[in-house]
Amino acid sequence: MITSTITIKAPAEKVWQALTDKNQMKEWYFDIPDFELKAGATFNFHEPGEARQFHHQCVIREIDPLRKFSHTWTHPALSKGESVVTWLLEEQNGVTKVTLHHEGVKNFADAGSDFAPENYQMGWNGFMAALKNYVNGIRKHRYTIEIAAPAKKVWEVLLKEESYRTWTGVFCEGSYYTGKLEPGGRIHFLTPEGFGMYSDVIFLIPDSYVLFQHIGDIAGFKEQPLNEAAERWTGAFEGYTLTEKEGKTHLLAEVDLVPEQADEYDRTFPKGLEKVKELSEK
């Protein structure tokens, strides 16, 4: 059984709404147009994107408002198996512990390696962090640009040391990163003075996709314990998706931001992507 737990500094009612309101679910989870919070109701959804991959079909089993929400989880086009997802909420003094159980994942062995238990574990851990971020007021901001260069070239500009310093200079002159750029790697994003944040690499597909999860602050080139301010955003994601077609690349950057960061990033991030375009098209 897959299990994932997270603690959110918010009342159960607020967390419950994020879990069961389809308009809120769309922001942090999946877009599920036919979702209805009613025992016995069936709902359907796909992975994000135009390809509409991996059809999911679920049937609601149990609803105990503010405490428990349970439903089946199947992939009817790919597997004969059935599993059960259960969300449990426990509130104490305005803080809510959220526990997710996913039973029966091994029933999807006939669907291939994409449906291995470790992939579900990684996915649910990510969604739990996304739920916490959403409840804490963090919202995903998306920035896109079309670049007349192959994805491999754009990837190199994004992440190779010299060009990374150049395009991120719009945020802070001389910024750079250290660490292992590989799944599970720890990265330090730094200013020349040694301030910044540390992050983990969650997914990485060379020339195609990278996803970072930001953990905490750095000062004096050292990772700092989480304080109250960092607790608000720890677990936030930053991802880059490169899609190549006919020698041109569509670059999508998705960044989780607290409200007070939004205006600055909305002004500055497009300038950074323009730098990526300029360097990639040389």
N, C-alpha and C positions, 0 to 999 in steps of 0.2 A: 504494500500500500504506500502510495505517495502521501507525505505529510509536509505541510509548510505552515509556519506560524509567524505572525507579526503583531506588534503592539502599536496602536495608534492613539495619540493624545486627542481623542474626540469621543463624544458620546455614541453609544450604539446606534441611536436613531440616525445620526448623520452617516455612519458607515453603512447601515442597512439601506438607506436611500441610494448610496453609490452602487451597492450590490444588486439592487432590484429595480431601479428606474432605468428604462432602456435608453433614455436621453443622456443620462450620466454614464451608463455603461459604455456608450459609444466613445466617450472621451478617454477612458483608461483601459478598456477591456476589448470587447468586440462590438461591431455594429450588428444588432439583432432586431430587425424591423418587426418581426412577428412575435416578439416576446410579450407575454401576458402573465402577470404574477397570479397564477391560479393553479391549484393542484390538478394534475392530469393534463395540463396544457403542453403542447409540443412547440418547440422553437428550433429554428435553424440558423446557421451562420457559416461563413467561410473565413479563411485567413484574409487579412487585409490585402488590398491590391486588385487591379483589374483582372488578374488571372482567375480569381475566385477559386483558389485551391482548397483542398481538404474540407469537403462538406461535413459539418458537424450537425447531428440531430439529437435533441435532448427532450426528455419528458420530465416535467416537474413532479416529484414524489411527495415532498413534505415542505410545509411552510409554517414556521413558528415565529411570528414577527419579532424582530430584534434579537432573535436567538439562533434560529436554525433555518437553513435553506438547502434543500437536497434535490438533485435531479440526475437522471441517467445521462450518459455521454457516449455517443456512438459515432462511427464513421461508415455509414451504410454503403457507400460506393467502394470502400476499400477493405472492409473487414466485417466478418460475421459476429465479432465480439461486442460485448456490452460492458460498460463500467458505470460507476456511480460517483458523483462529485457531491461533497457535503461541506457547506460553510457553517462554522460555529462562531457565535459572538458571545463574549463574556465582558460585561462592563463593570468596572469598579472605580469609584471616585472620578467619573468623567473620562476614564481611559479604557479603551476597548481592546481586548485581545481577540484577534481573528485567527482561527485555525481552519485550514483546508485539508480535507482528506479526499484522495482519489483512489478508490478501490477498483481492482479488476483491470488495471492497465495491461497486465500480461495477456489478457484476452485478445489484444491487438497484434499478437505475434505474426498473424497471417498477413498483416499490412506492410511488413518490411521494417528496415532499420530506422526509418524516420520516426517510428512509433515506439522506440525503445524506452523503458522506464526512466533512464537517466535524462532523456530529452524532455519528458514530462516534468521531472523534478526541476530541471533548469527553467522550463517555461513557467511553471507555477510560482517559483521563487521570484521570477521577474514580474509576474502579474501582482503578486502580493506587495512588492515594492511600488508598483504603479498605483495600486489602490491607496496605499499610504500617502503617496505623493499627491494624488488627486484630492483626497480628503483634506490634506494640509494646504490646499490652495495652489499647488503647482500645476501648471498647464503646459502642454506640449506646443511649441512654436515651430512652424515649418518654413524653410527657406529653400528655394529651388533656383537652378540656373541651367541653361543649355550651353554646352561647350563643344566647339568644333575640334575635338581630339578624342582619341580612343580612351576607353576606361582605364587601361593600364597607365597611360601618361597622367591622367587626372589623379589616380590613386597615388602615384609617386609624388605629385605636387602636394597633395593633401598631407602626406605623412613622412616624406623624407626631410631630414633635418634642416637643410638650408632653405628649401621652399616653405616648409612649415613655419619657420621663423618669419619669413616674408609675409605670408598671408595673414598670420595671426597677429602681426604687428599692428593691425588696425585696432586691436583690443588693448595690447600692451607691447610697446617696442621692446624687442629682444626676448620675447617669450619663447619657451622651448619645452621639450618633455624628455624624460629619461625613463628607462624601464623596458620590459619585454613586451613587444607588440605581438602577443599571441594569446589565444583563448586561456583565460585564467591568469594572465600576466597582470602585474601591478605597475601602474603608470603614475609618475609624478609630473603634473603640469605646473611649470614654474616661471616666475619672473626672474630677471637677472639678480634681484635682491634676495631670492630664496623664499618668496611667498607663493602661494598657489593652492592646489588641491591634489589629493591623491584619489585614484580611480582604478577600477578593475576592468579588464577587457572581458566582456561577456560572450560576444560572438565575433568571429572574424573570418571572412571569406575573401582572400586576396583579390584585389581589383574589382570588388563587388560590394562588400558590406562590412562595416565595423560598428560595434555597439559598446560604448563605455558606460559604466555605472559609477557615478561620483560618490565618494565615501565621506571624506572630511577635509579639513584645512591643513595646509603646510605653512610653517613659519620657521625661519632660520634653517631652511632645507630639511626640516624634520616633520613627520606626521604628528598632528596634534590630536589629543582626545576630543571626542565630540562634546561640544558645549551646547547651550540652548539654541543658539543661532544656527549651528550646523545641523542640529536635530531636525530643523524644519525642512532641509533639502537633502539630507543624506539618503542615498538610494536613487537620486535623480539620474535620468538617462540622457545620453547624447549619442546620436547615431548618424551615420552617413551611408547612403545608398547610391550606387552608381549603376546606371542602366544604359548600355551601349546599343545603338541602332545605326547601321549604315555609317560607321566611323565617327558618329557623334555621341556624346555622353550627356545624359540627364542626371544631374547631381541634386540629391535631396538631402538636406540636413534637418534633423529633428532634435530639438533641444528642450528639455524640461526646465521651466523657469518659475521662480517665485515672482509674485506680482510686481515687486519693486525693481526687478531686473528687466521686465518686459520691454519698456520703452527704449532703453539703451540698446538692447540686443536687436530690436526691430530696426533701429537706425543703423547699427554697426555691422550686423552679420551679413547683410547683402553686400556691403563694401568688401568684406573678407572673401565672399564668393566671387566677386568681380576680380579680385586679385588671383584667385585660383584659376579663373577663366583666362586671364591675361598670361599667366605663367604656362598654362597648359597648351595654349594656342601658339606659343612662340615657335 
